[in-house]
Amino acid sequence: MIDRMVAWRAMTSRDVRFDGVFFVGVTSTGIYCRPVCPVKAPHLKNCLFFDSAEAAEKAAFRPCLRCRPELAPGNAPVDSSHRIADLLIQRIEESPIDNLEGLEAIAARFNLSSRQLRRIVQKELGVSPVELRQTRRLLLAKQLLTETALPITEIAYASGFASLRRFNEVFSQQYRMPPSRLRKEAGKGTFFASETSTLLLGYRPPFDWIALLDFLRLRAIKGVESVDAQSYARTVRLGAYQGWIRVSEAKARNSLSVEFSHSLTPVLPLLLRRLKNLFDLDAHPERIAAHLQLTPCLADSLQKNPGLRVPGAFDGYEMVVRAILGQQITVKAATTVAGRFAQAFGEAIETPIAGLTHLSPVAARVASASLDEIASLGIVSARSRTLIALARACESGEVTLDTVAHPEQAIAQLLQQPGIGPWTAHYIAMRALRWPDAFPKEDVVVRSNLGGMTAREAEAASQAWRPWRSYAVMHIWKNLTPVKG
């Protein structure tokens, strides 16, 4: 339940910490906005406050063309029901074709009935799953109409509609104007032949983009990823679609600018979700900092690097392979080996970006590899066996390397795999499973920087940082130094 006066004060002060936390519907105009909207604040008596954009649209409000609710960052919930609702949003965003995955199938992923899932979504977001799916697709379509010159037909399919007729019908009904009119008002009426388009992905400031790039640069896989001082680029394979992306910061707009090859347009919802996970765009930095700064040893780091994110994974399997290759060797050495691995088992691709030459290896290819093939790259036999076993487990569905509703269970499954210990499992949970409360207590640097603690002592100390232990780990790695006796 939103406190009306708190929401009103946040809106009138345009407090960016509340961006995406709630939306305001203005009864005098029939429009709903983000709390950071630059237009003159409406009278309180004309305001209705909603937990989500979906709830505002269900109440028949149209999205503001100035603040653009589709750019609001997500909520990054932590507890179980919130996490399930958030994961449902992700599943919908990742499914660009109608009926690709029914509600029963999605519910089964969480060991729930469809009735339970409906109840959770209604409670957390105030809408039904069908209404949620429609709003998400309309908001993506609106963004594509506003920011790109893609043909409207392509936008209809890219945003998840099964036909252009259905898209025009739903869009006109919901927003009281046809898509072509919105495009004209946005100044995108002319289609220019191009091989790429650019979209914005919003975040909640502060956002330490440079620190995130530094982390990814050290671990970039040669041929697959390229990281310079200002941007991150990589090759992309999503199902049958291949291409490339380049991401830079649009700081003045509290957004990241994503350039993507048009070959990826059919899987755009999935692409954008992967990028939100990679760059941790749903985080609440102010909320996280308010909790962690209660611990004196983290306070200086929070001041030095406000908005430090937990880097996610664009591809869970790729990230886990990189983590396994990094076991018991330096980050630099692991990066070198990962490059060889990508060259040997990844498919070649042509891109206009220097250094991007290969797609990341898929589990099916590695599962069929021999020990000798992998060992010839300078990878010890034990680790080669782990890579093959992991690839086979991923292919069979035994192991899931994606955001899950119950990360503790996923960690337990990972620990059953040969060659994956507690440190690796929690590191995977931090990045691939997107669990904000992961804590690799065995990490040598973490224990050293905390004053030479044992793993048990580090685990005990970490209880004060819950549920944001993954963020505490990032600060410990970056700014804490070993205490000298």
N, C-alpha and C positions, 0 to 999 in steps of 0.2 A: 504494500500500500504506500503510495507517494504522499508525503506530508505536503499539503498544499502551499503553506507559507514558505517552507524550505525550498520547494521547487520554484516558487515565485521569486525569492531572493536570488537563487542561482541564475534564473533566467534574466532578471533585470541587471545583474552584474556581469552577465555573459561568462560565467565561470566555466572554463574549458574542462574542468574536472568532472562536470556533469554531462559532458557531450556524449550522447549515446546511452546515458543512464535513464533519461526520460525524454518525452516529447510533449509539446504543448499544442493543443488544438484551439484555434481561435474561432469562437462561435459566430462572430460578426463577419468573418470572411470565408469560413468553411475550409481553412487551410491549416495544416499542422507543420510545426517547425522544430528545429533543434534548439536547445537552450542557448546556443551561441549565435543565433540568427542576428544579422546586422541591422535589420529593420527596426523601426521604433516599436518599443514594447507595447503590447496591447493592455487594456485595462484588465485588472485581475478578474473582474466580474465576467469577462468574456473568455476566460481561459479554462480549459479542461486539460488535466495532466494525465499522460499515459505512460505505462511501463515500456511500451515498444511501438515501433512504427506500424506493426501489424494491427495492434489494438486501435491506433488512431485511424487507420484506414477502414477498419471494421465499423467505426463510428461515423463513417462517411466523410472524413476529412481528406483533402487532397494535399500532396506534398508541396512544400514551398519551393519556388523556383530560385530563390536567393540562397538559402542556407543548404538546400538539397539534402533531405534526410537520408538519402541512399549513401552519403559519404560518412555518416556517423559511425565511429568505431563500435565494436561489439562490447559485450559486458563481461566476458571471461569469468563465468561463474565457477565456484569451487565445489559446493556441496552436491550430493548425488542428484537430486531432482533438478537443480539448476543445470548441472553438467549434462544430464540427459537431454533437457530441452535445448541446450546449446549444441549438442551433438546432432540432434535432429535438424536444427538449422543447417549445420554443416552438410548433412546427408542430402538435404533438399538443394543446397547450393551446388553440390557436386553432381547432381543428377539433371542434365540438361534436357532430357527427353521425357515427355509424359509417359507414365506407367513403367518407367525403367525399373523402379523399385516401389512396390506397394507398401502401404502402412504396416501390413502384417509382417512383411520381410524386415522392415526397419525395426519394428518392435522386437522381433526375434533376436536381433543383434544385441539387444539389451536384456534379454531373458524376461521380457514383459509381454503382456497381452496388448492388442491394439487398443483395448478399452483403457488399460492403465496408462498407455502412452498418450492417448487423447486427454486423459484427466491431467496428466503432468503438464502438457503443453498449454491446456486451458488455464491451469492454475498459474503457471509461470509467465505466460505471455498474453493471456486474455483472449486468445483466438483458437480456432480449431487448426489441426495440421493442414487441411485443405486451404484455409485462409492464409496460413503462414506461407505455404508454397506459392500461392498466387501473388502475395505482396512482395516476396523476395524476387520473383521473376519480373514483376512490373518495375521494381526499383532498379534492377539491373538494366532492363530495357530503357528506362528513362535516362540512366547514366550513359548508355551507349548512344542514344539519340542526341544527348547534350554534348558529349565530349568527343565523339568520333564522327567520321564521314562514311561509316559503313552503310550499305544499302539497307533499307528498312526490312526487306525480306530476310537478310542475313541476321539482323538484330532480333527478329521474331524467333528464329530458330536458336540463336546463340543464347537468348535469355530463357529458353526452356519451353517455348510454345510449340505445339505439334503442327500448327498451320498458321499461315499469314492471316487468314480470315478470323481465326480464334483470337489471335493477338490483337488485331484491330478492334474486334468486338469488346474484349475485356478492357483494353486500354481506354477506349472511348467511354465505356460505361463507368469506369472507376475515376478517370481524370477529367471527364467531360470535355474532351477534345481528342481529335484523332492524332496518331503519332506524327503525321506529317506537319501538323500545326506546331507541335512542340519543337520539332526539328527546325522549323522556320524561325520560331522565336529565339532559338538558341544560336541562330546564325550558321547552322550546319546543313543548309539546304542543298548545297552542291557537292556531289560526290567526286572526289579527286582520286585518280588511279594511284594506288600506293600499295606497298607490300606490308605495311605495318600500321597500327593504330596505337594510341596512348590513352590510358585511363588513370584516374586517381584512386588511391586507397587511403582512407583517412586513418589517423591515429590520434590518441589522446596524449597531449604533451605533458611533461617533457619527454623527449625521445632522443636517446644517444645513438644517432645514426652512425657516427664515426667509430664508436666502440664496437658496434655490431659488425660493421664492415671489417674492422681489424680482426675480430674473431673469425669471421668467415674466410678472410684472405689467408690466414695461417693454415686453414683446413681445406682450401679450394682444391678440387680434383682437376688436375691438368687435362685439358681437352674437353672437359664437361662444364667447368665453371671458370669465370674470370672476374677478378675483383680488383678495381683500381681505387684511387683515393676518394672517388665520389660515387661510384656505382657498382652494382652487382649484376653480372650477366651469366646466363647459362643456356645449355641446350635443354630441350623439353621433349619427353615422350609421355603422352597420356592416351592410353589405349592404342588406337590405330593412327593417332595424330602426332606429328612431329613438328618441331619448330624451335624458336628461341625467344628469350625475353631479356630485357635490360631494365633495371630498376635504379632510380635515383631519387633524391629527396626534393620535394617541393615544400620547403620549410615554411614559407609564408602562408601556405594553405594548410599546414598541419597534415600533410599527406605525403605519400610516396607516389612517384610518377612511374607507371608501368608501361613500357613499350613492348608490344608483342607482335610476332609475325602473324599474318592473317591465316596461315595454315592452322593456327590454334583456335580460331574463332568458334568452331563447333563445340569445343570443350572449355569455353571461357569460364563458366561458373566454377568448374573444378580447378582451373588454373588459378583463379583469384583466391579461392579458399586455400590452396597450397601456399600461396604467397603470404596470405594473412598468418598462416601458421609459421612459416619460415621466419618472418620478421616480427612475430609476437605483437600483432597490431591490435589485439583485443585486450591488451593489458590495461590495468588501472594504476599507473605509476604513482600517483599521489596516495592512493589507498595503501599500496604496498610499502611505500616509503614511510608513511605514518606509523606502520606497525614495526618495521625493521629498525627504525631509528631509536626505538626504545632500548635497543642493545647498544651500549657505548662503543664496542669495537667496530660496529658497522656505520656509525654516524658520520665519520669523516668521509668514507667512501660514498655514502649517499649524497653528501654535499659536493664531492668532487665529480661524480658521474650520475647526476640525477637522470632518471629515465633510462637506466641501464636495463636492457631487455635480455630475456633468455632466448637465444637463437634456436629456432625450431628446425624442422627438416622439410625440404621440399618433397623428398621421396624417402619414406621410412626405411626401405630396404637399402637404398644407397647409403644413408647415414649410418646404419648399423654395420654395414660392410666396412665403412671408414673407421668406425669405432673398434672393430675387431682387428683391423690392420694396425691400429695404433696401440694395441696392448703391449706393454713392456718395452716400447721404443719411444723416441722423441716425436713430438708433433711434426717436425720437419721431415724426419725419416718416414713417418707414416704417410705424409702427403706425397712423397716421392713414389712410394710403393703403390699408393692408391691411383696415381697417374698411370703407372704401368698396367695395373689391373684394368683400368678403363680402356686403355689402348688395346689390350688383349681380348677383352670380352665384350666391349661396347661396340655398337654399330656406328660406322662412319656417317657423318652428316655435313653438308655444306652450309655455312652461315656467313653473313657479312662481317662478323666480329672476329678479329684476329685471335687465334688461340682456341676458339670453340670448334672442335673438329669431330667430337664423338658424343653419342648418346650414352647415358649411364647404363652399365650392364644390368640386365634383368635376371631375376631369380632362375627362370627356366634355363637360361644359357649356362649359368654357373652350376646348377644342379646336375647338368650333363657333363661337366668338366671332369677330367681325371686329376688325381693328386699330383702327377708329374707336371701337368699343364700349369697348375697354380704354383707349385714349388719352383718352377723354372723362373718365376718372377722375383725370386729372392724371399719367398714367404715360407716360414718353417712348416714342417709337416703337420704339427698339431694344429696350427692356425688354418692350414689348408683344409684339414678335415672339418674344422668348425665352420668354415665358409660353405663347404659343400652340404653339410648337415643343415645349416641354417637355410640355405637356398631351397632344399627339399622340404623343410618344414613350412616355409612360406608358400611354396607351390601347393602343398597339400591343405593349407589353411590351418595347420596346427598352431602356427604363430601369427599373431597380428601385430603389424608395425605401424599403427595409425592411432589417432586419438580415440580413446576408449572411455566408456562410462566408469569402469572399475579398474584403474591402473594398477592397484595392488595385485589383483588377480593376473594381470598381464605380466607383471614383474615375476610372479611365481612361475608362470609358464616359461618365461625366458630363462630362468635359473635352471630349468630342467634340460635346457639345450647344452650339449657338450661344448666346453670352452667359454661359456658365458657365466661369469661370476657376479657377485653383488655389485661391484663398481660398474661394470659394463651395463648391467640391467638397469641401475638407477640413472646412469648417463643416458641410456636409451629413453627412459621414462621422462627425463627432463626435456629432451629434444623431440624425439619422434612421437611419443605418446602425449606430449604437451601437458604434463602433470606439474603444476606449480609447486607441489610439495615434495618433489623427489629430493633425496639427499644421499649422495654417494659417500657415506661416512668413512669408507676405506681409502678415499683419495689422499695420496701422500701430501699434495700441496695444501689441501684444505686443513689437514691435521697439523701440518708444520706451521701454516700461517695463523692457526688458532693457538699457537704456543706449544706445539709438540704434543698434542693430545693423542690418546689412544682412540681407536675407532669407537669404542663404547663411550668414552668421554665426549667425543664429538657428537655422537647421537644424542646424548643427554643434553648438551648445550643447544643443539638444534631445535629442541622442543619449543623454545621461546620464539622461534621464527615461523612456526606453523601458522597458516597454511601456505607460506610463501618461501619455503626453504630453497627452492630452485633459484630464486632471485638472490637469496643470501649467498649461495654458492658462487654466483657470478661476481658479486662484490668481493668475496673472499679471494677468489682467483685473481681478480684484477688489481686490487689495491692494498690488501693486507700483506704484511711482510712477516717473516718468522720472528718470533720474540726471542731475543738473545739472552741467554742466562749469564 
